[in-house]
Amino acid sequence: MKSLKLHPLIFFFLFFGCEDIIECIFNKRPEIPNKSFEVGYVNNYYYQEFTSEIKNEPQDNNYDYFYEIYGNLPGGLEMYANYRTLSIEGIPLTSGAFTFSVYLYVDAPEYYDEDSGSYEDSLCSKSTSKEFSIIVN
């Protein structure tokens, strides 16, 4: 007698529906770019920035972006968020190696789904984080 085996994708469709899997095939999610921050120098103006995006989303300007930093920024430097762009700037006051994590949270625009009669967004994930370092001499 043959046993019936379910392929993992069929299992997923049965329990979660195809809507979630279709959205995640495209893997639309927030993404912080890989960035190496330049070396800074005590008492010299420092400025670095990067721009985040929604992976696989040509309309990523339609999302709201929110940044938080956890860890140690060098004294004298501050984070500024301007929509999709995060900048770190100021005048470093102490030397050393400083490690911190940047967390990005996004709010997706909601789209009205006529079939379900509700508003939905199309992201697989609404947040991400990445660790960075700044060296100040």
C-alpha positions as a printed Julia matrix, in Angstrom:
137×3 Matrix{Float64}:
   0.0    0.0    0.0
   1.37   3.41  -0.98
   1.51   6.15   1.58
   0.44   9.64   0.69
   3.19  12.23   1.15
   2.51  15.92   0.94
   5.07  18.14  -0.69
   6.04  20.97   1.72
   4.56  23.61  -0.62
   1.22  21.79  -0.72
   1.29  21.62   3.08
   1.95  25.36   3.2
  -0.93  26.13   0.79
  -3.33  23.94   2.78
  -2.63  25.65   6.09
  -1.7   29.2    5.15
  -3.35  29.78   1.77
  -1.71  30.8   -1.44
  -1.85  34.53  -0.77
   1.01  34.47   1.77
   3.25  32.24  -0.34
   2.74  34.32  -3.47
   3.68  37.49  -1.6
   6.79  35.87  -0.15
   7.93  34.36  -3.44
   8.68  37.93  -4.46
  10.28  38.44  -1.02
   9.2   42.05  -0.61
  10.85  43.22   2.59
  12.8   46.17   3.98
  16.52  46.12   3.29
  19.37  48.11   4.81
  22.33  48.31   2.41
  25.74  46.9    3.26
  27.8   49.88   4.28
  31.31  50.38   5.59
  31.5   53.64   7.45
  34.62  55.71   6.82
  37.11  56.36   9.61
  36.41  59.54  11.52
  38.8   61.85  13.35
  38.36  63.48  16.74
  37.24  67.11  16.46
  36.69  66.86  12.68
  33.24  67.0   11.09
  31.94  63.54  10.16
  29.11  62.68   7.78
  27.99  59.33   6.37
  24.63  58.19   5.02
  22.83  55.31   3.38
  19.44  54.84   1.78
  17.26  51.83   2.54
  14.75  50.24   0.22
  12.05  47.64  -0.08
  13.58  44.68  -1.87
  11.74  43.71  -5.08
   9.46  46.75  -4.88
   9.7   49.46  -7.53
   7.3   51.66  -5.5
   9.39  51.7   -2.31
   9.0   55.48  -2.01
   5.36  54.81  -1.06
   6.36  53.24   2.27
   7.0   54.95   5.6
  10.48  54.29   7.07
  11.38  54.47  10.77
  14.93  54.02  12.12
  16.3   53.27  15.58
  19.91  52.83  16.71
  20.97  50.58  19.57
  24.53  50.5   20.82
  27.27  53.07  20.94
  27.65  55.95  18.56
  30.79  58.0   19.18
  30.13  60.97  21.46
  29.35  64.02  19.34
  27.71  62.04  16.52
  23.96  61.79  16.05
  21.6   59.88  13.81
  19.19  61.71  11.53
  16.46  60.05   9.49
  15.15  61.73   6.38
  12.54  59.44   4.9
  14.52  56.5    3.4
  17.94  57.97   4.17
  19.71  57.59   7.5
  22.69  59.85   8.19
  25.2   59.92  11.01
  26.9   63.22  11.49
  28.57  65.54  13.92
  31.99  66.11  15.44
  33.4   63.02  17.22
  34.71  63.83  20.68
  36.51  60.57  21.56
  38.54  58.01  19.68
  37.82  54.3   19.57
  35.83  51.62  17.78
  32.07  51.95  18.17
  29.58  49.22  17.25
  25.86  49.78  16.92
  22.8   48.21  15.3
  20.4   50.01  12.99
  16.81  48.81  13.08
  14.49  49.68  10.24
  10.71  49.42  10.52
   8.4   50.14   7.59
   4.71  50.71   7.17
   3.43  49.48   3.85
   0.71  51.26   1.96
  -2.48  49.27   2.26
  -4.26  48.05  -0.83
  -7.96  47.31  -0.93
  -8.64  43.68  -1.86
 -12.08  43.49  -3.42
 -12.27  39.71  -3.0
 -11.8   39.78   0.76
 -13.29  43.24   1.28
 -10.34  44.33   3.42
  -7.16  46.35   3.27
  -3.92  44.4    3.0
  -0.25  45.08   2.57
   2.13  42.98   0.54
   5.26  42.69   2.69
   6.77  39.43   3.92
   8.49  41.28   6.74
   8.08  44.79   8.16
  11.46  45.17   9.85
  15.13  44.38   9.59
  18.39  45.28  11.32
  22.07  45.38  10.58
  25.2   45.89  12.69
  27.73  48.6   11.85
  30.98  50.02  13.23
  32.64  53.41  13.16
  36.28  53.9   14.01
  37.39  57.3   15.27
  41.11  58.14  15.44
